[in-house]
Amino acid sequence: MKAALTPVVLAVLLLVAGCGGGGGSAASTRPAVEGLQTQQAKGAWIFHPAGTPKRLIIFFHGQGDETEATPANHRDWIDHLVKKGAVVVYPRYEQVYSKAVLDPAVAGVRKASDRLELKGLPVLALGYSRGAALAVEYAAVAAQQHVPVPDAVESVNPVPYGETARIVDLRPVRPRTVLAVIVSEKDPHAADGAELLLQRLRVAGFPGSQIELNVAKSKGSFTADHLGPLSSSPAARAAYWAPTDALIRQLNRQ
């Protein structure tokens, strides 16, 4: 059964659906979205492409307020991915700050994947900020938890740890996984976070040859800082969306 959205969450999604110009026409061209127990942690949103999905993308949100726990801040990017043929799952792992987030995130992905036909689809785990580390930790537990295992992980402006209730062992991350990192040039904390996250992977024995690094550049009025990935300006798309699209093309060739 589809769970009802809380008034706050519903209002946020409706607000975002109406943004971006074009009045009501913008909302009418949005991909179809399905909510599964999204009023609480362990829920998920599913964004469906118009045709048969070409890939699965699991989008892990950052730490923040109730808005960040919904797809609202990332809706334009999600829509872009869906229009390119992906089915996107956006797990909700917290309502307010929680130390233990990996198990709720896995539970949300499981709820979504149980409703989808995913056999043979390449899988990308895409995470922002705290979700950037969580995406890597998800890759470490996915096989054991019997949820979709990422072929690639992209960490955008990462912090060192997603799960802070315990240290997640990263040794189970499959060595053939492509691990891409995007760091904003005006976000020094992301550079530090990426260094520490990559150190965790080195200690776990993950091969350095599988790691790709991109630096998001500022341009014109756009500043590539920690909040840069929330923008959908042309410069932001070049900084964050374009490397992701290139990673997806790489997955499709494997």
C-alpha positions in Angstrom: 0.0 0.0 0.0 1.2 3.5 -0.7 1.6 5.5 2.6 0.1 8.9 2.9 2.6 11.8 3.1 2.6 14.0 6.1 1.4 17.6 5.5 4.9 19.0 5.8 6.5 16.5 3.4 3.6 16.8 0.9 3.8 20.6 1.0 7.6 20.5 0.4 7.2 18.2 -2.6 4.4 20.2 -4.1 6.4 23.4 -3.7 9.4 21.9 -5.5 7.2 20.4 -8.2 5.9 23.9 -9.0 9.4 25.6 -9.2 11.6 25.9 -12.1 9.5 28.1 -14.4 6.7 27.4 -16.7 3.9 27.5 -14.1 1.8 24.3 -14.0 3.6 22.8 -17.1 6.8 22.2 -15.0 4.9 20.0 -12.6 3.1 18.1 -15.4 6.5 17.0 -16.9 7.8 15.7 -13.6 8.5 11.9 -13.5 6.0 9.8 -11.6 6.8 9.4 -7.9 5.7 6.8 -5.4 6.0 7.2 -1.6 6.5 4.2 0.7 6.1 5.1 4.4 7.8 8.4 3.8 6.5 10.0 6.9 9.2 8.1 8.9 12.7 6.7 8.7 12.9 3.3 6.9 10.7 4.8 4.1 11.6 5.7 0.5 10.5 7.5 -2.5 10.6 5.8 -5.9 10.9 8.0 -9.1 9.8 6.1 -12.2 11.0 6.7 -15.7 8.6 6.9 -18.6 9.7 3.6 -20.1 11.5 0.5 -19.0 14.3 1.5 -16.5 17.9 1.4 -17.8 19.5 1.5 -14.4 18.9 1.9 -10.7 20.2 4.9 -8.8 19.9 5.0 -5.0 20.2 8.6 -3.8 21.4 9.1 -0.2 20.5 12.5 1.3 22.6 14.6 3.5 22.1 15.5 7.2 19.8 18.4 7.7 16.3 19.4 8.5 13.1 17.7 7.5 13.4 19.1 4.0 16.7 17.5 3.3 15.3 14.2 4.5 12.8 14.5 1.5 13.8 14.7 -2.2 12.9 18.4 -2.3 16.5 19.8 -2.3 17.6 17.4 -5.0 14.5 17.1 -7.1 15.9 18.8 -10.2 18.9 16.4 -10.3 16.7 13.4 -9.6 14.4 14.4 -12.4 17.4 14.7 -14.7 18.5 11.2 -13.8 15.0 9.8 -14.3 14.5 11.4 -17.7 17.7 9.7 -18.8 16.2 6.3 -18.0 17.0 5.7 -14.3 14.6 4.5 -11.7 15.7 6.5 -8.6 15.2 5.3 -5.0 15.5 8.0 -2.4 15.6 6.3 1.1 14.6 8.3 4.1 16.9 7.3 7.0 16.0 9.9 9.6 13.5 12.7 10.4 15.8 14.6 12.7 19.5 13.8 13.4 20.1 10.2 14.2 23.5 8.4 14.8 22.1 5.1 13.5 21.1 5.6 9.9 22.5 2.7 7.8 19.9 0.1 8.9 17.0 2.5 8.2 18.5 3.4 4.8 18.8 -0.3 3.9 15.2 -0.9 5.1 14.0 1.9 2.8 15.9 0.5 -0.2 14.5 -2.9 0.5 11.0 -1.6 0.6 11.5 0.0 -2.8 13.4 -2.8 -4.5 10.8 -5.3 -3.5 8.3 -3.3 -5.7 10.6 -3.1 -8.7 11.9 -5.4 -11.4 15.7 -4.7 -11.2 17.2 -7.9 -12.6 20.2 -7.1 -14.8 20.1 -3.3 -14.2 23.4 -1.6 -13.3 23.3 0.1 -9.9 24.7 3.4 -8.8 24.7 4.6 -5.2 24.8 8.4 -5.2 25.3 10.3 -2.0 25.6 13.9 -0.9 27.4 15.1 2.2 26.6 12.6 5.0 24.9 10.5 2.4 28.2 10.5 0.4 29.8 8.4 3.1 26.6 6.5 3.7 26.6 5.4 0.0 30.0 3.8 0.5 28.9 2.1 3.7 25.7 0.9 2.0 27.9 -0.7 -0.7 29.8 -2.6 2.1 26.6 -4.2 3.5 24.3 -4.5 0.5 25.2 -8.1 -0.4 24.9 -9.4 3.1 21.6 -7.5 3.5 20.2 -8.8 0.2 19.6 -5.4 -1.3 20.8 -4.1 -4.7 24.6 -4.0 -4.7 26.2 -0.9 -6.3 28.4 -1.4 -9.4 29.5 2.2 -8.7 29.4 4.7 -5.9 29.5 8.5 -6.3 30.3 10.5 -3.2 29.6 14.3 -3.5 31.2 16.6 -0.9 31.6 13.6 1.5 32.1 13.5 5.2 34.2 10.6 6.6 31.3 8.7 8.2 27.6 8.3 7.5 26.8 5.8 10.2 28.1 7.2 13.5 26.5 4.8 16.0 29.2 2.3 14.9 32.1 2.0 12.6 31.1 0.2 9.4 33.7 -2.3 8.0 34.3 -1.3 4.4 36.2 -4.5 3.5 33.1 -6.1 1.9 33.0 -3.3 -0.8 33.5 -5.3 -4.0 37.0 -4.4 -5.5 35.5 -4.0 -9.0 33.2 -1.2 -7.7 33.9 2.2 -9.3 34.3 4.7 -6.6 33.9 8.3 -7.8 34.3 11.4 -5.6 33.2 14.9 -6.4 34.7 17.7 -4.2 33.6 21.3 -4.4 36.6 23.6 -4.7 35.1 26.1 -2.2 34.3 23.4 0.4 37.4 22.7 2.4 35.5 20.4 4.7 34.6 18.2 1.7 38.3 17.9 0.8 39.1 16.8 4.4 36.1 14.5 4.4 37.1 12.9 1.1 40.6 12.3 2.4 39.4 10.6 5.5 36.8 8.5 3.7 39.4 7.4 1.1 41.7 6.5 4.0 39.0 4.2 5.4 38.9 2.6 2.0 42.7 2.2 1.7 42.8 0.6 5.2 40.0 -1.8 4.0 42.2 -2.8 1.0 40.0 -1.2 -1.7 42.1 -0.8 -4.9 43.1 2.8 -5.6 42.8 2.1 -9.3 39.0 2.0 -8.9 38.9 5.5 -7.5 38.1 8.6 -9.6 38.2 12.2 -8.4 36.5 15.2 -9.8 36.8 18.8 -8.6 33.6 20.9 -9.0 34.6 24.4 -10.2 32.9 27.7 -9.5 31.8 29.7 -12.5 30.3 33.2 -12.8 27.8 33.7 -10.1 27.8 30.0 -9.1 30.0 29.1 -6.2 31.0 25.4 -5.9 30.7 25.1 -2.1 29.1 22.6 0.1 25.6 23.6 -1.0 26.6 23.8 -4.6 25.0 20.4 -5.5 21.6 21.7 -4.5 21.7 24.2 -7.4 20.4 23.3 -10.9 22.0 26.3 -12.7 24.0 25.5 -15.9 27.3 25.8 -14.0 26.1 23.5 -11.2 25.0 20.9 -13.8 28.4 21.1 -15.4 30.1 20.7 -12.0 28.0 17.8 -10.6 25.5 16.4 -13.1 28.0 16.0 -16.0 30.5 13.8 -14.1 27.6 11.7 -12.9 26.3 11.3 -16.4 29.9 10.3 -17.5 30.0 7.7 -14.7 26.6 6.3 -15.8 27.9 5.9 -19.4 30.9 4.1 -18.1 28.6 1.7 -16.2 26.6 1.0 -19.3 29.8 -0.1 -21.2 30.7 -2.6 -18.5 
